[in-house]
Amino acid sequence: MRTFAADTTRARRLSLRYLPESRLTQHLPFLDEALDDLQDGETSAVVPANGQFHVLRLDRRRSASTTPKLDWVVPQIRRHLQIRARKQMYANEVERLRSNARVRGILKTP
C-alpha cells in the first residue's frame, strides 16, 4: 500500500473500515469473484479494472445479520448527518431568498 497507492492516507483509512460485501460489490461488481475465492485472513492477488488496481484482504466473514461495531460505522453515520444538515441549510437559505423576493415583489406567489 505504501509503495503503490496513489493516495496512501486514503488507502490506509479504507483498509481499516468495515465494508459489507454487498456494499463493496454494489459499487465494484468485478470484485465479487475475487472476494468469493478468499478465505478468512487471505489477501487477493492484484485485481485490475478500469485502469485501477485493487487488492482485497478478508479478515473474516460475518453473517449479514451481524450488527457492526459502532466505531466501524461512525464515519458513515457522521457523513450521513453532515449531508442531512447541509441539505436542511440549503433548504432554509432557498426559503429565505424566496421570502425576500416575495417581499420585494420580484417573485410572485401562485
Secondary structure, DSSP 4 states (H G I P E B T S, - for coil): -TTT-SSHHHHHHHHTS---HHHHHHH-TTHHHHHHH--TT-BPPPEEETTEEE--B------TTPPPPHHHHHHHHHHHHHHHHHHHHHHHHHHHHHHHHHHHTSS---
